[in-house]
Amino acid sequence: MRASWSGGELTFRLDPEDELTGHASDGHPIKLRTNSCTIGGIPGDAHPDLYAVAAWTVVAPWTRRRITFDRPVSAELAGALADGWGIEAGPVAGPPRSAGRTLAISYSGGADSVAAATMLPEAPVVHLRRVPHPRVPNRWSHYRSDILAKLAAQTGRELTTVTSDLEYTLAEPRPGYPEHHAVAAGALLNADRLDLGGLAFGYELGSRWLGGGRYLLRYTPDNPMWSPHGRWGRLFAAAGVHIVLPVGGVSEAVTMRIALNSDLKDQLRWCLRGTGGPCRTCGKCLYKELIQAAVEGRPLDTPITPDRPVARKWQKPPPYGGQEMIEYGCARVPGIEDTVFGAAARHLGATEESTRWLDHCYPKALEEIPEAWRGQIERYLAAEVGFMSADEARRVEEWGS
């Protein structure tokens, strides 16, 4: 792979051994559609290691043996790529980037990133806004990135908005990140300007520890995407930007509760489609409505019926993606048996007692937060959430066994 930057435009060319269909860190197949993307609103003098990591978040799925950058990277950065992926990177010259003093938040406006921002009220936020690609048709025009960016601008926080069409590098039915870490590309390229030493993501207990998303449903202490000690964590650290997961030890029920009670609640938006509010008809709205109804102790409020395509998976037996939260919701929502989740509730048989561990913080998550920011996060969690008992922590560690 050969990657070069011209201003904010990244162009890459495959070597003979590279592939048009690769795999992201979670094993999901990724098809390449085009060989360029842009990231707007970035300074032109970022450290070469930052350019390299930003490029790697885009091209990693298709690179097999080596990557050649258009500017020399440090030996430390090249070493992180070799150790993590077996990739030969070069040219190599110059010192590594020193970590800055600031922790910023990769901010989407969803409940998890709002919860992270609530824990860290002084932290600047960086929002990546999707824009059209000049050569790739937009097959997901209902994605309202303009609304999400507008809400981010209304938070009153110190905000850096970066535009990008990098999600269009995928030849899938809709745009998406080549690697989940590509959401950080804009923040990485602004790291020198913002004096970043860490970047906080809103990945929570399910994503970090319980095999959330496209993973197998099991305890994953060595999660290849979000363990700060894993290959991605080591790569970011080599560029002086540590991965920080403020809500990595708490469930989506906790992040939802924090977000709904925060001063950012009016800017909260997890739906990618709605304009004046959540669309209430997409799968994400249905999933989050279950969690919100459970947190608020009220019946489910959704127009979605069991025969709708977004609800069909809940009519089948488990396993389910985000299963811990399906159990939590089914155990707490009044009248759940007569809703779209009725079949799932019968299969799972969860109770409030069996899901009580999801109201507390997994203590080991704090050990992964760099010392510079651990104290502030720990104090917030101790005051507002509380920590799991030894028995509750075992529920995390036995998940999927």
C-alpha positions in Angstrom: 0.0 0.0 0.0 1.2 3.5 -0.8 -0.5 6.4 1.0 0.1 10.1 0.3 -1.5 13.3 1.5 -2.0 16.5 -0.5 -3.5 19.0 1.9 -6.4 17.1 3.4 -6.8 14.6 0.5 -5.5 11.0 1.1 -4.8 9.0 -2.0 -3.7 5.4 -1.8 -2.6 2.8 -4.3 -2.6 -0.9 -3.7 0.5 -3.1 -4.0 0.1 -6.5 -5.8 -0.4 -8.4 -2.6 -3.1 -6.1 -1.2 -6.7 -7.0 -1.5 -9.9 -5.4 -2.8 -11.9 -7.2 -0.1 -10.3 -7.1 3.3 -11.4 -7.4 6.9 -11.7 -4.9 9.7 -10.3 -5.6 13.1 -13.5 -7.4 14.1 -13.3 -9.7 11.1 -16.1 -8.0 9.1 -15.5 -8.1 5.3 -14.8 -4.7 3.8 -14.9 -4.1 0.1 -12.9 -1.2 -1.4 -14.8 1.2 -3.7 -12.4 4.1 -4.4 -8.8 5.1 -3.7 -9.1 8.6 -2.2 -10.9 10.5 0.5 -10.6 13.9 2.1 -10.5 15.3 5.6 -11.3 19.0 5.7 -10.4 21.7 8.2 -7.1 20.3 9.3 -3.8 22.1 9.7 -1.0 21.5 7.2 1.8 20.9 9.6 0.7 17.9 11.7 3.4 15.5 12.9 4.1 12.8 10.2 3.1 10.1 12.7 -0.4 11.6 13.0 -0.7 11.6 9.2 0.4 8.0 9.2 -2.1 6.8 11.9 -5.0 8.7 10.2 -4.2 7.0 6.9 -3.9 3.6 8.6 -7.4 3.9 10.0 -8.6 4.1 6.4 -6.4 1.7 4.5 -5.7 -1.0 7.2 -8.3 -3.5 6.0 -6.8 -3.9 2.5 -3.0 -3.7 3.4 -1.2 -7.1 3.6 2.5 -6.7 3.7 3.8 -3.1 3.7 2.8 0.5 3.6 4.8 3.3 2.2 4.0 6.8 3.4 4.8 10.1 1.6 6.7 11.4 4.7 9.0 9.6 7.1 7.5 8.2 10.3 9.2 7.5 13.6 10.8 4.2 14.4 8.3 3.9 17.3 5.3 4.3 14.9 6.8 1.8 12.4 7.4 -0.6 15.3 3.7 -0.4 16.4 2.6 -1.3 12.9 5.0 -4.1 12.7 4.1 -5.5 16.2 0.4 -5.1 15.7 -0.2 -6.1 12.1 3.1 -7.5 10.8 3.2 -4.6 8.4 6.5 -3.1 7.2 6.2 0.7 7.3 8.4 3.4 6.0 10.3 5.5 5.2 11.6 5.8 8.8 13.3 8.9 10.2 12.8 11.5 12.8 11.6 11.6 16.4 8.2 10.4 17.6 5.5 12.8 18.5 5.4 13.7 22.2 2.1 13.3 23.9 0.2 16.5 24.7 -1.5 17.5 27.9 -5.2 17.7 26.7 -7.8 15.0 26.6 -10.5 15.6 23.9 -13.7 13.7 23.2 -14.6 12.1 19.9 -18.2 13.3 19.9 -21.1 11.9 18.0 -23.9 13.3 20.1 -25.3 9.9 21.0 -25.9 8.8 24.6 -22.5 7.2 25.1 -20.4 10.2 23.9 -22.7 12.6 25.8 -22.1 10.6 28.9 -18.3 10.9 28.3 -18.6 14.6 27.8 -20.6 14.9 31.0 -17.9 13.2 32.9 -15.3 15.5 31.4 -17.0 18.9 31.2 -13.8 20.9 30.5 -12.7 18.6 27.6 -12.9 19.9 24.1 -14.9 17.9 21.6 -14.1 16.8 18.1 -17.0 16.0 15.7 -16.5 14.2 12.4 -19.1 15.2 9.9 -19.8 13.1 6.8 -19.9 15.0 3.5 -20.5 13.6 -0.1 -17.6 12.1 -2.0 -17.0 13.7 -5.5 -16.8 10.3 -7.2 -19.0 7.9 -5.2 -22.8 8.1 -5.3 -24.5 8.6 -1.9 -26.7 5.5 -1.4 -27.7 6.6 2.1 -28.9 10.1 1.5 -31.2 9.9 4.6 -28.2 10.1 6.9 -28.6 13.5 8.5 -25.1 14.5 9.2 -26.1 18.2 9.0 -28.5 17.7 11.9 -25.9 15.9 14.0 -23.3 18.7 13.3 -25.8 21.4 14.2 -26.6 19.7 17.5 -22.9 19.4 18.3 -22.5 23.1 17.7 -25.3 23.8 20.2 -23.5 22.1 23.1 -21.6 25.2 24.1 -18.4 23.1 24.4 -15.1 24.0 22.7 -15.8 22.3 19.4 -13.7 21.2 16.4 -15.8 20.0 13.5 -14.0 18.1 10.8 -15.6 17.2 7.5 -14.8 13.9 5.7 -15.9 11.6 2.9 -13.7 8.8 4.1 -16.7 6.5 4.7 -17.3 6.3 1.0 -14.1 4.2 0.5 -16.4 1.2 1.2 -18.2 -0.6 -1.5 -21.2 -1.5 0.7 -24.9 -0.7 0.5 -24.2 2.4 2.6 -21.2 4.4 3.7 -19.3 3.3 6.8 -15.9 3.4 8.5 -13.2 1.2 7.1 -12.1 0.7 10.7 -14.1 2.0 13.7 -11.0 4.1 14.5 -11.4 6.1 11.4 -13.8 8.3 13.3 -10.7 9.7 15.0 -8.9 10.7 11.8 -9.8 14.4 12.1 -8.9 14.5 15.8 -5.6 12.9 15.0 -4.7 15.5 12.4 -5.7 18.2 14.8 -3.8 16.7 17.7 -0.8 19.1 17.6 -3.1 22.2 17.4 -5.2 20.9 20.3 -2.2 19.6 22.3 -3.8 16.2 22.5 -2.4 13.5 24.7 -5.6 11.5 24.7 -8.8 11.0 22.8 -11.9 9.8 24.6 -14.4 7.6 22.9 -17.9 6.7 24.0 -17.4 2.9 23.8 -19.1 1.3 26.8 -19.1 -1.9 28.7 -20.7 -4.0 25.9 -18.4 -2.7 23.2 -15.2 -2.9 25.3 -15.7 -6.0 27.4 -18.7 -8.1 26.3 -18.1 -8.7 22.7 -20.5 -6.1 21.5 -21.3 -5.2 17.9 -20.2 -7.8 15.4 -18.1 -9.8 17.9 -19.0 -13.1 19.4 -21.0 -12.6 22.6 -18.2 -13.3 25.1 -15.9 -11.6 27.6 -13.2 -10.0 25.5 -10.5 -8.5 27.8 -8.1 -8.5 24.8 -10.6 -6.8 22.5 -8.5 -6.0 19.4 -10.3 -2.7 18.7 -10.7 -1.0 22.1 -8.2 -2.4 24.6 -5.7 0.4 25.2 -3.1 -2.3 25.4 -4.1 -3.9 22.1 -2.6 -3.1 18.7 -4.8 0.0 18.1 -4.1 1.3 21.6 -0.4 0.9 21.1 -0.5 2.5 17.7 -2.4 5.6 18.9 0.0 5.8 21.9 3.0 5.7 19.6 1.6 8.9 18.0 1.2 10.5 21.4 -2.6 10.2 21.5 -3.8 7.6 24.0 -7.2 5.9 23.6 -9.3 6.7 26.7 -12.6 5.0 27.4 -14.4 7.1 30.2 -17.5 5.0 30.0 -15.8 1.7 29.1 -16.8 0.1 32.4 -20.5 1.1 32.4 -23.5 -0.2 30.4 -25.7 1.6 28.0 -28.3 1.9 30.7 -25.9 4.0 32.7 -24.8 6.1 29.8 -28.4 6.7 28.9 -29.2 7.7 32.5 -26.2 10.1 32.6 -27.1 11.6 29.2 -30.7 12.2 30.0 -29.8 14.0 33.3 -27.0 16.1 31.8 -26.9 19.6 30.5 -26.5 18.2 27.0 -29.8 16.3 27.0 -31.4 18.8 24.5 -28.6 18.0 22.1 -28.8 14.2 22.5 -29.4 12.3 19.3 -28.6 8.7 18.5 -30.8 8.5 15.4 -29.0 9.1 12.1 -32.2 9.7 10.1 -34.5 12.1 12.0 -34.7 15.9 11.4 -36.9 17.4 14.2 -36.1 14.5 16.5 -35.5 10.7 16.4 -37.3 9.1 13.4 -38.7 6.3 15.7 -38.8 3.8 12.8 -35.2 2.7 12.5 -33.5 -0.2 14.3 -31.3 2.0 16.4 -34.3 4.0 17.6 -36.0 0.8 18.6 -33.0 -0.5 20.5 -32.4 2.9 22.3 -36.2 3.2 23.1 -36.0 -0.1 24.9 -33.0 1.2 27.0 -34.6 4.6 27.7 -37.9 3.0 28.7 -36.1 0.7 31.1 -34.2 3.6 32.6 -37.3 5.6 33.0 -39.4 2.7 34.2 -42.2 3.2 31.7 -43.9 1.2 28.9 -42.3 0.9 25.5 -43.4 3.7 23.1 -42.7 2.8 19.5 -44.8 2.5 16.3 -42.7 -0.5 15.2 -44.6 -3.8 15.0 -43.1 -7.3 15.2 -43.5 -7.9 11.4 -41.3 -4.9 10.5 -37.9 -5.9 9.1 -36.1 -4.0 11.9 -37.9 -6.1 14.5 -37.7 -9.5 13.0 -34.5 -10.5 14.8 -36.2 -10.0 18.1 -38.8 -12.6 17.2 -36.0 -15.2 17.0 -34.1 -17.0 19.8 -30.9 -15.4 21.1 -28.0 -14.7 20.8 -28.6 -11.0 20.1 -26.2 -8.1 19.4 -26.1 -6.0 22.6 -27.8 -8.9 24.4 -27.0 -7.6 27.9 -29.1 -4.5 27.2 -31.9 -6.6 25.7 -32.0 -8.5 29.0 -31.8 -5.3 31.0 -34.7 -3.8 29.0 -36.9 -6.9 29.0 -36.5 -7.2 32.8 -37.6 -3.6 33.5 -40.1 -2.4 30.9 -43.7 -2.8 32.0 -45.8 -4.9 29.7 -42.8 -6.0 27.7 -44.5 -9.3 26.9 -47.0 -7.5 24.7 -44.4 -5.6 22.6 -42.1 -6.2 19.8 -39.6 -7.6 22.4 -42.1 -10.1 23.8 -40.6 -13.1 22.2 -37.1 -12.1 23.2 -38.2 -11.6 26.8 -39.6 -15.1 26.9 -36.4 -16.6 25.5 -34.1 -14.6 27.9 -36.1 -14.9 31.1 -34.2 -12.0 32.6 -35.1 -10.3 35.9 -34.2 -7.1 37.6 -32.0 -9.1 40.0 -30.2 -10.9 37.2 -29.4 -7.7 35.4 -28.6 -5.5 38.4 -24.9 -5.7 37.7 -25.5 -3.5 34.6 -26.2 -0.5 36.9 -22.7 -0.3 38.2 -19.1 0.2 36.9 -16.7 -2.7 36.2 -13.7 -1.7 38.3 -11.0 -3.1 35.9 -12.1 -0.5 33.3 -10.5 2.2 35.4 -7.1 0.5 35.3 -7.0 1.2 31.5 -7.5 5.0 31.8 -4.2 6.9 31.8 -3.3 8.3 35.2 -3.5 11.9 34.0 -7.3 11.6 33.7 -8.2 8.5 35.8 -8.8 10.4 39.1 -11.5 12.7 37.6 -13.3 9.9 35.9 -13.1 7.7 39.0 -14.5 10.4 41.3 -17.5 10.9 39.0 -18.2 7.2 38.8 -17.9 6.7 42.5 -20.3 9.6 43.2 -22.9 9.0 40.4 -22.7 5.3 39.5 -20.9 3.1 42.0 -18.7 0.1 41.4 -19.6 -3.6 40.9 -19.2 -6.0 43.7 -16.9 -9.0 43.2 -19.9 -11.1 42.3 -21.2 -8.5 39.8 -17.7 -8.3 38.2 -17.8 -12.0 37.8 -20.9 -11.6 35.6 -18.8 -9.5 33.3 -15.9 -12.0 33.2 -18.2 -15.0 32.8 -20.2 -13.4 30.0 -20.6 -15.9 27.1 -18.9 -18.8 28.9 
